[in-house]
Amino acid sequence: MSGTINKVILIGHTGDAVKMHYFEGGGAIGRFPLATNETYTNRTTGEKVSNTEWHNIVVRNKAAEICEKYLNKGDKVYIEGRLKTRKWQDEQGNDRYSTEIQCTDFTFLTPKAEGGAPGGMAAPAAAPQAAPAAKPAAPAPVEEDDDDLPF
């Protein structure tokens, strides 16, 4: 195989609200932590062990604005993207590294009644400035709702 691939798929819970940064040219970037959990039983002791892994998620432009508006701390979300490691220097001049997930697609998984996010709705992270076309993950009953969802 001559090609390579850099793809990450995560389903987890947000650890905080989306932190936004807006640029002069109209672009935006949003960042939030995502927790994934692993639970297993220790074979020797028989006790249940739970590990939580934290991931730094980065989403851009219109998709970042959608995440800021509808994702709350604790919401469950499906994230698709790629790994990117950044190098930076701390106050003492030491080289530091941060690995992030550059989000390309996401789907809100928390039902609307449990949180602010519309359940089962998808939005591409690399969407143009117009509102992205969203598709329900499964057929949902038609509801008359006066919320201001962009999709």
N, CA and C atoms as an extended XYZ file, in Angstrom:
453
Properties=species:S:1:pos:R:3:atomname:S:1:resname:S:1:resid:I:1 pbc="F F F"
N         0.851       -1.177        0.000 N   MET     1
C         0.000        0.000        0.000 CA  MET     1
C         0.891        1.231        0.000 C   MET     1
N         0.687        2.105       -0.943 N   SER     2
C         1.561        3.268       -1.061 CA  SER     2
C         1.013        4.510       -0.361 C   SER     2
N        -0.293        4.576       -0.110 N   GLY     3
C        -0.886        5.763        0.497 CA  GLY     3
C        -0.884        5.683        2.017 C   GLY     3
N        -1.243        6.763        2.625 N   THR     4
C        -1.371        6.811        4.080 CA  THR     4
C        -2.733        7.385        4.416 C   THR     4
N        -3.137        7.228        5.659 N   ILE     5
C        -4.431        7.762        6.090 CA  ILE     5
C        -4.290        8.305        7.508 C   ILE     5
N        -4.967        9.388        7.754 N   ASN     6
C        -4.992       10.021        9.071 CA  ASN     6
C        -6.457       10.295        9.370 C   ASN     6
N        -7.127        9.364       10.048 N   LYS     7
C        -8.559        9.502       10.315 CA  LYS     7
C        -8.848        9.077       11.745 C   LYS     7
N        -9.667        9.875       12.416 N   VAL     8
C       -10.053        9.618       13.792 CA  VAL     8
C       -11.574        9.634       13.859 C   VAL     8
N       -12.145        8.661       14.550 N   ILE     9
C       -13.584        8.637       14.819 CA  ILE     9
C       -13.748        8.484       16.329 C   ILE     9
N       -14.482        9.405       16.931 N   LEU    10
C       -14.706        9.394       18.373 CA  LEU    10
C       -16.186        9.579       18.674 C   LEU    10
N       -16.662        8.913       19.704 N   ILE    11
C       -17.969        9.189       20.293 CA  ILE    11
C       -17.708        9.405       21.767 C   ILE    11
N       -18.069       10.589       22.240 N   GLY    12
C       -17.801       10.898       23.636 CA  GLY    12
C       -18.671       12.029       24.134 C   GLY    12
N       -18.349       12.479       25.319 N   HIS    13
C       -19.089       13.565       25.969 CA  HIS    13
C       -18.204       14.798       26.063 C   HIS    13
N       -18.797       15.958       25.778 N   THR    14
C       -18.050       17.207       25.857 CA  THR    14
C       -17.706       17.500       27.315 C   THR    14
N       -16.505       18.015       27.533 N   GLY    15
C       -16.054       18.311       28.888 CA  GLY    15
C       -16.253       19.757       29.277 C   GLY    15
N       -16.611       20.591       28.304 N   ASP    16
C       -16.791       22.015       28.565 CA  ASP    16
C       -17.522       22.622       27.375 C   ASP    16
N       -17.909       23.866       27.499 N   ALA    17
C       -18.534       24.581       26.382 CA  ALA    17
C       -17.478       24.860       25.313 C   ALA    17
N       -17.924       25.123       24.102 N   VAL    18
C       -17.022       25.434       23.000 CA  VAL    18
C       -16.443       26.830       23.216 C   VAL    18
N       -15.122       26.930       23.180 N   LYS    19
C       -14.438       28.224       23.303 CA  LYS    19
C       -14.148       28.722       21.893 C   LYS    19
N       -14.653       29.897       21.559 N   MET    20
C       -14.545       30.435       20.209 CA  MET    20
C       -13.470       31.506       20.119 C   MET    20
N       -12.868       31.594       18.926 N   HIS    21
C       -11.932       32.668       18.586 CA  HIS    21
C       -12.279       33.118       17.168 C   HIS    21
N       -12.527       34.402       17.004 N   TYR    22
C       -12.911       34.943       15.690 CA  TYR    22
C       -11.740       35.709       15.090 C   TYR    22
N       -11.579       35.605       13.775 N   PHE    23
C       -10.492       36.263       13.059 CA  PHE    23
C       -11.024       37.449       12.272 C   PHE    23
N       -10.127       38.356       11.897 N   GLU    24
C       -10.518       39.560       11.163 CA  GLU    24
C       -11.178       39.244        9.827 C   GLU    24
N       -10.734       38.222        9.134 N   GLY    25
C       -11.280       37.884        7.824 CA  GLY    25
C       -12.645       37.229        7.877 C   GLY    25
N       -13.207       37.051        9.059 N   GLY    26
C       -14.527       36.448        9.189 CA  GLY    26
C       -14.484       34.983        9.585 C   GLY    26
N       -13.315       34.389        9.633 N   GLY    27
C       -13.198       32.988       10.029 CA  GLY    27
C       -13.336       32.828       11.533 C   GLY    27
N       -13.604       31.610       11.941 N   ALA    28
C       -13.740       31.324       13.365 CA  ALA    28
C       -13.158       29.941       13.646 C   ALA    28
N       -12.731       29.759       14.887 N   ILE    29
C       -12.242       28.461       15.321 CA  ILE    29
C       -12.822       28.187       16.704 C   ILE    29
N       -13.280       26.981       16.896 N   GLY    30
C       -13.843       26.581       18.185 CA  GLY    30
C       -13.063       25.402       18.729 C   GLY    30
N       -12.887       25.382       20.043 N   ARG    31
C       -12.157       24.300       20.701 CA  ARG    31
C       -12.969       23.806       21.893 C   ARG    31
N       -12.951       22.493       22.083 N   PHE    32
C       -13.585       21.932       23.270 CA  PHE    32
C       -12.977       20.564       23.576 C   PHE    32
N       -12.983       20.169       24.860 N   PRO    33
C       -12.482       18.848       25.225 CA  PRO    33
C       -13.576       17.798       25.067 C   PRO    33
N       -13.177       16.590       24.693 N   LEU    34
C       -14.111       15.472       24.535 CA  LEU    34
C       -13.563       14.293       25.331 C   LEU    34
N       -14.411       13.673       26.143 N   ALA    35
C       -14.008       12.533       26.963 CA  ALA    35
C       -14.553       11.245       26.363 C   ALA    35
N       -13.681       10.253       26.238 N   THR    36
C       -14.102        8.905       25.868 CA  THR    36
C       -13.749        7.998       27.036 C   THR    36
N       -14.602        6.997       27.285 N   ASN    37
C       -14.420        6.113       28.434 CA  ASN    37
C       -14.209        4.680       27.988 C   ASN    37
N       -13.388        3.969       28.750 N   GLU    38
C       -13.154        2.552       28.530 CA  GLU    38
C       -13.366        1.857       29.870 C   GLU    38
N       -14.183        0.821       29.874 N   THR    39
C       -14.432        0.075       31.104 CA  THR    39
C       -14.147       -1.399       30.845 C   THR    39
N       -13.439       -2.009       31.758 N   TYR    40
C       -13.150       -3.437       31.647 CA  TYR    40
C       -13.030       -4.024       33.049 C   TYR    40
N       -13.034       -5.354       33.122 N   THR    41
C       -12.883       -6.046       34.393 CA  THR    41
C       -11.472       -6.591       34.510 C   THR    41
N       -10.805       -6.260       35.587 N   ASN    42
C        -9.464       -6.751       35.852 CA  ASN    42
C        -9.546       -8.253       36.087 C   ASN    42
N        -8.789       -9.032       35.328 N   ARG    43
C        -8.877      -10.497       35.413 CA  ARG    43
C        -8.396      -11.037       36.746 C   ARG    43
N        -7.399      -10.424       37.344 N   THR    44
C        -6.845      -10.962       38.592 CA  THR    44
C        -7.679      -10.573       39.804 C   THR    44
N        -8.160       -9.333       39.868 N   THR    45
C        -8.910       -8.886       41.045 CA  THR    45
C       -10.416       -8.965       40.847 C   THR    45
N       -10.882       -9.016       39.597 N   GLY    46
C       -12.314       -9.071       39.327 CA  GLY    46
C       -13.013       -7.729       39.461 C   GLY    46
N       -12.261       -6.671       39.746 N   GLU    47
C       -12.895       -5.364       39.908 CA  GLU    47
C       -13.037       -4.660       38.558 C   GLU    47
N       -14.053       -3.801       38.460 N   LYS    48
C       -14.264       -3.018       37.247 CA  LYS    48
C       -13.306       -1.834       37.251 C   LYS    48
N       -12.653       -1.632       36.102 N   VAL    49
C       -11.702       -0.528       35.949 CA  VAL    49
C       -12.235        0.384       34.856 C   VAL    49
N       -12.226        1.676       35.107 N   SER    50
C       -12.710        2.650       34.133 CA  SER    50
C       -11.611        3.669       33.850 C   SER    50
N       -11.330        3.877       32.580 N   ASN    51
C       -10.332        4.871       32.163 CA  ASN    51
C       -11.001        5.903       31.278 C   ASN    51
N       -10.675        7.163       31.518 N   THR    52
C       -11.188        8.255       30.694 CA  THR    52
C       -10.027        8.868       29.935 C   THR    52
N       -10.207        9.030       28.632 N   GLU    53
C        -9.207        9.675       27.777 CA  GLU    53
C        -9.786       11.007       27.317 C   GLU    53
N        -9.006       12.077       27.406 N   TRP    54
C        -9.458       13.401       26.980 CA  TRP    54
C        -8.831       13.756       25.645 C   TRP    54
N        -9.637       14.308       24.751 N   HIS    55
C        -9.206       14.693       23.406 CA  HIS    55
C        -9.500       16.173       23.200 C   HIS    55
N        -8.574       16.892       22.573 N   ASN    56
C        -8.777       18.303       22.240 CA  ASN    56
C        -9.355       18.372       20.830 C   ASN    56
N       -10.581       18.876       20.714 N   ILE    57
C       -11.281       18.953       19.435 CA  ILE    57
C       -11.204       20.381       18.912 C   ILE    57
N       -10.892       20.523       17.619 N   VAL    58
C       -10.833       21.826       16.958 CA  VAL    58
C       -11.789       21.781       15.776 C   VAL    58
N       -12.703       22.750       15.723 N   VAL    59
C       -13.680       22.839       14.636 CA  VAL    59
C       -13.647       24.260       14.090 C   VAL    59
N       -13.882       24.425       12.799 N   ARG    60
C       -13.673       25.722       12.153 CA  ARG    60
C       -14.936       26.312       11.526 C   ARG    60
N       -14.927       27.639       11.405 N   ASN    61
C       -15.895       28.451       10.657 CA  ASN    61
C       -17.338       28.183       11.060 C   ASN    61
N       -18.221       27.961       10.096 N   LYS    62
C       -19.657       27.827       10.374 CA  LYS    62
C       -19.932       26.649       11.299 C   LYS    62
N       -19.204       25.566       11.101 N   ALA    63
C       -19.387       24.394       11.962 CA  ALA    63
C       -19.040       24.734       13.412 C   ALA    63
N       -18.025       25.564       13.630 N   ALA    64
C       -17.663       25.988       14.980 CA  ALA    64
C       -18.796       26.794       15.609 C   ALA    64
N       -19.419       27.656       14.819 N   GLU    65
C       -20.535       28.456       15.325 CA  GLU    65
C       -21.726       27.570       15.681 C   GLU    65
N       -21.976       26.532       14.887 N   ILE    66
C       -23.069       25.595       15.180 CA  ILE    66
C       -22.772       24.851       16.480 C   ILE    66
N       -21.534       24.389       16.635 N   CYS    67
C       -21.151       23.698       17.873 CA  CYS    67
C       -21.287       24.623       19.081 C   CYS    67
N       -20.857       25.871       18.935 N   GLU    68
C       -20.958       26.821       20.044 CA  GLU    68
C       -22.417       27.007       20.455 C   GLU    68
N       -23.289       27.071       19.486 N   LYS    69
C       -24.698       27.344       19.766 CA  LYS    69
C       -25.425       26.143       20.383 C   LYS    69
N       -25.099       24.933       19.941 N   TYR    70
C       -25.907       23.779       20.324 CA  TYR    70
C       -25.221       22.762       21.232 C   TYR    70
N       -23.902       22.800       21.378 N   LEU    71
C       -23.231       21.840       22.254 CA  LEU    71
C       -23.058       22.424       23.644 C   LEU    71
N       -23.423       21.651       24.631 N   ASN    72
C       -23.239       22.034       26.023 CA  ASN    72
C       -22.350       21.012       26.715 C   ASN    72
N       -21.826       21.375       27.861 N   LYS    73
C       -20.997       20.465       28.638 CA  LYS    73
C       -21.794       19.194       28.935 C   LYS    73
N       -21.182       18.043       28.674 N   GLY    74
C       -21.818       16.762       28.958 CA  GLY    74
C       -22.574       16.165       27.791 C   GLY    74
N       -22.780       16.919       26.705 N   ASP    75
C       -23.502       16.393       25.546 CA  ASP    75
C       -22.693       15.308       24.857 C   ASP    75
N       -23.405       14.320       24.324 N   LYS    76
C       -22.760       13.241       23.587 CA  LYS    76
C       -22.688       13.630       22.119 C   LYS    76
N       -21.521       13.402       21.496 N   VAL    77
C       -21.316       13.826       20.113 CA  VAL    77
C       -20.404       12.827       19.399 C   VAL    77
N       -20.676       12.631       18.119 N   TYR    78
C       -19.846       11.819       17.226 CA  TYR    78
C       -18.935       12.790       16.485 C   TYR    78
N       -17.632       12.521       16.501 N   ILE    79
C       -16.642       13.392       15.858 CA  ILE    79
C       -15.841       12.574       14.855 C   ILE    79
N       -15.652       13.129       13.680 N   GLU    80
C       -14.779       12.546       12.674 CA  GLU    80
C       -13.756       13.609       12.307 C   GLU    80
N       -12.508       13.204       12.154 N   GLY    81
C       -11.498       14.188       11.812 CA  GLY    81
C       -10.144       13.557       11.610 C   GLY    81
N        -9.100       14.387       11.823 N   ARG    82
C        -7.735       13.897       11.645 CA  ARG    82
C        -6.868       14.423       12.777 C   ARG    82
N        -5.799       13.708       13.071 N   LEU    83
C        -4.870       14.123       14.120 CA  LEU    83
C        -3.920       15.188       13.598 C   LEU    83
N        -3.637       16.161       14.443 N   LYS    84
C        -2.638       17.167       14.116 CA  LYS    84
C        -1.895       17.518       15.400 C   LYS    84
N        -0.572       17.501       15.317 N   THR    85
C         0.255       17.852       16.466 CA  THR    85
C         0.894       19.204       16.221 C   THR    85
N         0.728       20.104       17.189 N   ARG    86
C         1.314       21.446       17.104 CA  ARG    86
C         2.480       21.543       18.065 C   ARG    86
N         3.517       22.287       17.658 N   LYS    87
C         4.671       22.547       18.511 CA  LYS    87
C         4.598       24.001       18.966 C   LYS    87
N         4.830       24.253       20.251 N   TRP    88
C         4.824       25.599       20.791 CA  TRP    88
C         5.821       25.671       21.941 C   TRP    88
N         6.078       26.885       22.413 N   GLN    89
C         7.033       27.076       23.507 CA  GLN    89
C         6.320       27.630       24.732 C   GLN    89
N         6.682       27.085       25.894 N   ASP    90
C         6.106       27.584       27.141 CA  ASP    90
C         6.863       28.824       27.618 C   ASP    90
N         6.506       29.338       28.798 N   GLU    91
C         7.104       30.570       29.312 CA  GLU    91
C         8.612       30.453       29.535 C   GLU    91
N         9.097       29.231       29.807 N   GLN    92
C        10.517       29.018       30.042 CA  GLN    92
C        11.281       28.752       28.746 C   GLN    92
N        10.608       28.764       27.605 N   GLY    93
C        11.256       28.541       26.328 CA  GLY    93
C        11.390       27.076       25.940 C   GLY    93
N        10.756       26.186       26.716 N   ASN    94
C        10.804       24.752       26.403 CA  ASN    94
C         9.826       24.420       25.283 C   ASN    94
N        10.241       23.532       24.392 N   ASP    95
C         9.336       23.080       23.334 CA  ASP    95
C         8.263       22.185       23.930 C   ASP    95
N         7.023       22.456       23.567 N   ARG    96
C         5.870       21.667       24.022 CA  ARG    96
C         5.094       21.221       22.797 C   ARG    96
N         4.340       20.162       22.949 N   TYR    97
C         3.551       19.621       21.846 CA  TYR    97
C         2.121       19.398       22.307 C   TYR    97
N         1.168       19.677       21.424 N   SER    98
C        -0.246       19.429       21.678 CA  SER    98
C        -0.809       18.664       20.496 C   SER    98
N        -1.493       17.563       20.776 N   THR    99
C        -2.146       16.788       19.726 CA  THR    99
C        -3.635       17.089       19.770 C   THR    99
N        -4.194       17.448       18.625 N   GLU   100
C        -5.600       17.837       18.521 CA  GLU   100
C        -6.292       16.998       17.460 C   GLU   100
N        -7.606       16.958       17.542 N   ILE   101
C        -8.424       16.342       16.506 CA  ILE   101
C        -9.005       17.492       15.683 C   ILE   101
N        -8.587       17.607       14.424 N   GLN   102
C        -9.148       18.610       13.515 CA  GLN   102
C       -10.447       18.026       12.978 C   GLN   102
N       -11.573       18.497       13.477 N   CYS   103
C       -12.884       17.934       13.168 CA  CYS   103
C       -13.299       18.258       11.730 C   CYS   103
N       -13.715       17.219       10.995 N   THR   104
C       -14.214       17.412        9.633 CA  THR   104
C       -15.718       17.171        9.548 C   THR   104
N       -16.254       16.318       10.409 N   ASP   105
C       -17.692       16.039       10.465 CA  ASP   105
C       -18.080       15.762       11.912 C   ASP   105
N       -19.329       16.054       12.239 N   PHE   106
C       -19.813       15.740       13.573 CA  PHE   106
C       -21.306       15.480       13.519 C   PHE   106
N       -21.795       14.761       14.531 N   THR   107
C       -23.228       14.507       14.690 CA  THR   107
C       -23.558       14.645       16.165 C   THR   107
N       -24.561       15.440       16.474 N   PHE   108
C       -25.015       15.574       17.847 CA  PHE   108
C       -25.784       14.297       18.205 C   PHE   108
N       -25.470       13.688       19.341 N   LEU   109
C       -26.120       12.448       19.748 CA  LEU   109
C       -27.010       12.605       20.971 C   LEU   109
N       -26.874       13.689       21.702 N   THR   110
C       -27.729       13.928       22.860 CA  THR   110
C       -29.116       14.318       22.368 C   THR   110
N       -30.162       13.604       22.808 N   PRO   111
C       -31.517       13.985       22.390 CA  PRO   111
C       -31.838       15.416       22.803 C   PRO   111
N       -32.630       16.065       21.998 N   LYS   112
C       -32.954       17.477       22.205 CA  LYS   112
C       -33.569       17.725       23.576 C   LYS   112
N       -34.359       16.797       24.072 N   ALA   113
C       -35.021       16.976       25.361 CA  ALA   113
C       -34.022       16.965       26.516 C   ALA   113
N       -32.860       16.280       26.352 N   GLU   114
C       -31.872       16.192       27.423 CA  GLU   114
C       -30.940       17.382       27.463 C   GLU   114
N       -30.704       18.028       26.322 N   GLY   115
C       -29.774       19.150       26.270 CA  GLY   115
C       -30.180       20.084       25.159 C   GLY   115
N       -29.337       21.036       24.849 N   GLY   116
C       -29.648       22.005       23.820 CA  GLY   116
C       -29.384       21.516       22.412 C   GLY   116
N       -28.632       20.424       22.274 N   ALA   117
C       -28.249       19.952       20.946 CA  ALA   117
C       -29.389       19.196       20.293 C   ALA   117
N       -29.604       19.405       18.997 N   PRO   118
C       -30.625       18.639       18.298 CA  PRO   118
C       -30.131       17.215       18.100 C   PRO   118
N       -30.842       16.235       18.660 N   GLY   119
C       -30.408       14.845       18.584 CA  GLY   119
C       -30.436       14.308       17.172 C   GLY   119
N       -29.415       13.518       16.842 N   GLY   120
C       -29.373       12.843       15.559 CA  GLY   120
C       -29.151       13.747       14.364 C   GLY   120
N       -28.699       14.969       14.565 N   MET   121
C       -28.485       15.867       13.436 CA  MET   121
C       -27.000       15.913       13.113 C   MET   121
N       -26.696       15.946       11.826 N   ALA   122
C       -25.301       15.962       11.392 CA  ALA   122
C       -25.008       17.278       10.697 C   ALA   122
N       -23.759       17.696       10.781 N   ALA   123
C       -23.328       18.895       10.065 CA  ALA   123
C       -21.872       18.724        9.680 C   ALA   123
N       -21.530       18.979        8.437 N   PRO   124
C       -20.127       18.861        8.046 CA  PRO   124
C       -19.313       20.003        8.641 C   PRO   124
N       -18.145       19.694        9.166 N   ALA   125
C       -17.313       20.718        9.790 CA  ALA   125
C       -16.647       21.610        8.751 C   ALA   125
N       -16.478       21.122        7.555 N   ALA   126
C       -15.836       21.907        6.508 CA  ALA   126
C       -16.895       22.575        5.630 C   ALA   126
N       -17.973       22.990        6.253 N   ALA   127
C       -19.094       23.565        5.510 CA  ALA   127
C       -18.745       24.949        4.981 C   ALA   127
N       -19.311       25.341        3.843 N   PRO   128
C       -19.122       26.702        3.373 CA  PRO   128
C       -19.853       27.668        4.299 C   PRO   128
N       -19.738       28.952        4.030 N   GLN   129
C       -20.330       29.945        4.911 CA  GLN   129
C       -21.850       29.856        4.981 C   GLN   129
N       -22.492       29.264        3.987 N   ALA   130
C       -23.936       29.076        4.048 CA  ALA   130
C       -24.233       27.983        5.060 C   ALA   130
N       -25.460       27.920        5.553 N   ALA   131
C       -25.834       26.905        6.523 CA  ALA   131
C       -25.689       25.527        5.895 C   ALA   131
N       -25.085       24.580        6.627 N   PRO   132
C       -24.864       23.257        6.076 CA  PRO   132
C       -26.161       22.472        5.971 C   PRO   132
N       -26.196       21.564        5.010 N   ALA   133
C       -27.353       20.687        4.869 CA  ALA   133
C       -27.197       19.569        5.871 C   ALA   133
N       -28.162       19.393        6.738 N   ALA   134
C       -28.085       18.368        7.754 CA  ALA   134
C       -29.048       17.245        7.416 C   ALA   134
N       -28.688       16.044        7.837 N   LYS   135
C       -29.506       14.882        7.564 CA  LYS   135
C       -29.804       14.206        8.880 C   LYS   135
N       -31.050       13.807        9.134 N   PRO   136
C       -31.337       13.061       10.349 CA  PRO   136
C       -30.671       11.689       10.279 C   PRO   136
N       -30.167       11.217       11.412 N   ALA   137
C       -29.522        9.914       11.454 CA  ALA   137
C       -30.546        8.806       11.246 C   ALA   137
N       -31.784        9.030       11.669 N   ALA   138
C       -32.867        8.065       11.487 CA  ALA   138
C       -34.146        8.858       11.277 C   ALA   138
N       -35.138        8.257       10.625 N   PRO   139
C       -36.389        8.991       10.446 CA  PRO   139
C       -36.965        9.392       11.794 C   PRO   139
N       -37.320       10.636       11.905 N   ALA   140
C       -37.863       11.155       13.155 CA  ALA   140
C       -39.275       11.651       12.900 C   ALA   140
N       -40.132       11.564       13.912 N   PRO   141
C       -41.484       12.082       13.732 CA  PRO   141
C       -41.449       13.596       13.521 C   PRO   141
N       -42.362       14.087       12.716 N   VAL   142
C       -42.426       15.510       12.433 CA  VAL   142
C       -43.017       16.217       13.643 C   VAL   142
N       -42.301       17.235       14.116 N   GLU   143
C       -42.756       18.008       15.254 CA  GLU   143
C       -42.886       19.461       14.851 C   GLU   143
N       -43.890       20.107       15.361 N   GLU   144
C       -44.035       21.538       15.152 CA  GLU   144
C       -43.270       22.203       16.289 C   GLU   144
N       -42.129       22.784       15.963 N   ASP   145
C       -41.272       23.369       16.986 CA  ASP   145
C       -40.790       24.716       16.492 C   ASP   145
N       -40.814       25.706       17.342 N   ASP   146
C       -40.452       27.056       16.941 CA  ASP   146
C       -39.010       27.399       17.270 C   ASP   146
N       -38.126       26.403       17.389 N   ASP   147
C       -36.741       26.755       17.673 CA  ASP   147
C       -36.063       27.255       16.400 C   ASP   147
N       -34.904       27.849       16.560 N   ASP   148
C       -34.224       28.507       15.440 CA  ASP   148
C       -33.051       27.685       14.939 C   ASP   148
N       -33.251       26.383       14.746 N   LEU   149
C       -32.195       25.514       14.256 CA  LEU   149
C       -31.837       25.905       12.813 C   LEU   149
N       -30.536       25.926       12.500 N   PRO   150
C       -30.129       26.330       11.149 CA  PRO   150
C       -30.270       25.210       10.132 C   PRO   150
N       -30.783       24.062       10.520 N   PHE   151
C       -30.913       22.952        9.574 CA  PHE   151
C       -32.207       22.230        9.758 C   PHE   151
